[in-house]
């Protein structure tokens, strides 16, 4: 996951870098100190959380709300979801299994994930449990897209899914679900 210096954050926010250091020292912003000189680094998700909590604008350079990770082992389903999301102007990446999804979560840093429950290897419920156990992904919205029976969809919600969309679905249903999840929280 990308990290930022106090100087970069100061530039994004239009403040002096010393102001950013004060935010960190007052525990208003989560940061990590580098060994040696002691410079601070702030992970992208921590910076996004800080900006949103303080109702500051999110610079386009770090706005992850337009990035969607599609996790599904069916290539036709991935293409169908990608087609709808790209028409909305969203940037997509896809993973065919839970392991690859974990790698892309770190590299791509999406704001939203579509997740199939039934996949080879690390299944969707296990992926969901791992995501929800990691504070770096606390703000990640997860849309479970599955054809499994209602008890499994209910379990996905209990494990931390943001919403569920039953397969098969229409483009309009997918659009509506994505729009609800991307809407700013009130």
PyMOL commands that set and color helices and strands:
alter all, ss='L'
color gray80, all
select helices_A, chain A and resi 6-13+17-25+44-53+75-87+98-108+124-132+135-137+150-158+171-182
alter helices_A, ss='H'
color red, helices_A
select strands_A, chain A and resi 3-4+32-33+40-43+67-71+91-95+112-115+141-146+163-166
alter strands_A, ss='S'
color yellow, strands_A
deselect
rebuild
show_as cartoon
